[in-house]
Amino acid sequence: MNRRTLLKGVAAAAAVPAPALTGPDSFDTPGGADFPKVGGNLGNQNYSGLRRINPGNVRGLRGAWMNSVEGGLRTGNSQSTAVAVDGVLYIESALGNVIAVDGVTGQTRWRYEQTRGALTRRGVAVGGGHVFTKSNDNYVIALDRQTGQVVWEKQINGYGNIEKVAVVYHDGLLFCGTNDGPRGAALAVDARTGEVVWHFWGTPGPGEFGNDTWEGDSWAEGGATPWIHPAVDPALGLTYWTFGNARGGNSSQDGSARGGQNLFANSLVALDLRTGAYRWHFQSIHHDIWDMDNVMSPVLADVRIHGRRRKVVVYGSKSGMYFILDRTDGTAPLGIVERPVPQELRQKTWPTQPFPVQGGWTEQRVVDQPLGTSVPGDPNRAVPNYVQGALYDPHWDTPVLSIPGHGGGADWSHLSFSHRTGLVYTGFGYVAAAHSLTEASNGLRPPGEYQTGGIVAVDVSTNRVRWKRRMPYSLAHGNGILTTATDLMFIGQPDGNLLAMDACTGRELWRFQTGAAISSSPIMYRAGGREYLAVYAGGTSIPYGNSAPRGDFLWAFEIGGLLGPVPAPPPPVIRRPVSGGPVEGTTVVIGRTATGTTESFGVASMAPTHLRVPVGTTVTFTNHPGNAGSRGVTQFFEGLFDVMLAPGESFTYTFDRPGEYFFNDPASPRSTGKVEVYRP
């Protein structure tokens, strides 16, 4: 289906009027005494109207209480954000258990233990007297809000994996996304019974609108799972869902057997909240071969554009661009253009990709900074010897290094829209990725690259960057932002620090060490006549693996609290690690996973990949005599050596300073090693 036909279908569907609904909830109600859902309100604005904590006294914030909700758990992936209702906080742990905590005292009121094994969760829903969670085996579970006792459990099979996505409650319905499957659907479930009310497939089947955007039967394994929670506009009667990347029989990087635009992968889709009927869609990446899906929780806002009040939805994350769309019909009040992009016929790439007229908020090409210059240098600096590319440069069997990367941009960090500033805020990551069909799954994050990030604030009325600040860590994986009516902005880091910043300028005002990496959103609430800031510090593996400090710490803070910061845990390792553990020795064999094996061009084809030596050691690098051609070593980013060797040749270098020195092979940059130099 061509672009013109698709737009005609969108316009026809958008012409169907959405019923106006009334109810107690508005998409933009600021958080007050309650912070009742992940995202704060139905518009996912992560904004609090509370004013007790302000720039004048924020330095007086200290811990009111801390609850180690699992009794000292220091493993697993904690990606859940707390919610607060009637003075009680509800949080899911790394095990997927649900814990209710008194918002004043920090004491556990009740806990629900998962009965089907641990799973990563991203947040409960609260409504109708219940707390709603999920479990393995595709169960949705309703718990009594006062006691934690199971009210009902419902297994929902046939729509994809119903596990980690945060649940959204509105007016008797649960909106449940699916994740990590060959095909997934957006679901509405009756909150009283667990029965499915409606579903909408991410990949349309035969006879459904958009099915002809998939070659043959490729839709059946097309992916496009809605793996993050939606937004809801009750007045328009619409829900807004973001659908994930396209997949294929080989990997998400292989588009050769799924020609077409591949709807509704990489799309924002507006659905009737009562029936699930399609209203309109916008696809941000056509025929994705980079795992660059803009799966973020959509943010709703009413803003003035060109002198007119517009109802908009903010969409975009991994690509480092925001698409500002009219949420009634999907049109673009600030303009979006389709631009030609490089092609690879074997990949069946789409000839154009959409770009906002204003451009993106992050860089879109890696930087070729010479070796031996400042270290670490530009955060978009390319690891040497890779073919360097830009956003949407295609690939086949040679890795092409590009940014923002499938783990960069904003990925799935939770955004915040401030009613006060009119800005939308997000944490993002600098995590370049090398794509090719030689890579499994969704691409290679080159070993040795620095994985850092930043925070950006964009004016929704213009789609222009107001301010941007680089940070020492990637903030793209659940590192949500909270803004307040006093122009404060809060965000947690993977090193355990919770930061308060000036929402107008990005200037840091306060920090507090919580003891574990933060991969959740801070919230505010009122209880017992006092106002609190709260955050869950648990940690997760992306992108820093097991080096990110883990915990089970639910913290609440107030002005004049009695608890100080805890000792800082070991910080995450920000450079992408090599494969394999440390080995003592003095020799590295190039092109072998181990001495005596056949020649390899894989990531682990340095023997060893991690050599550990004392200061003053001379290390010998040898191109195995059995290799077919020249191999070599390029040390980066200090530029200590860069040599090519014929089979059987060797090179020596004496390491006279402590540190870690990464190197890769010019003949195959995927092959990467590290020499760790220590002082005895």
QUIWOHU-V285802 format. One line per field, one symbol per residue. burial: + if it has 9 or more other ideal C-beta (glycine too) atoms within 8 Angstrom, else -. A space follows every 10 residues. Layout:
burial = ???
This chain:
burial = -----+--++ +-++---+-- +---+-++++ ++-+++++++ ++++++++++ --+++-++-- ++++++++++ --+--+++++ +++++-++++ ++++++++++ +++--+-+-- ++-+----++ +++++++--+ ++++++-+++ +++++--+-+ --++-+--++ ++++++++++ --+++++++- +-++++++++ +--+-+--++ ++++-----+ +-++---++- ++++++++++ ++++++++++ ++++++++-- ++++++++-+ ++++++++++ +++--+-+++ ++++++++++ ++++++++++ +-+-+----+ ++++++++++ +++++++--+ -+++-+---- +--+--+++- -++++++--+ ++-++++-+- +-+---+-++ ++++-+-+++ ++++++--++ ++++++++++ +++++++++- ++++++++++ +++++++-+- -+++++++++ ++++++++++ --+-+--+-- +-++++++++ +++++-++++ ++++++++++ +++--+--++ -+++++++++ +++++++--+ ++++++++++ --++---+++ ++++++++-- +-------+- -+-+++++-- --+----+++ ++------++ +-++++++++ +++-+-+-++ ++++--+--+ +++++++++- ++--+-+--+ +-+-+----- ++++++++++ ++++++++--
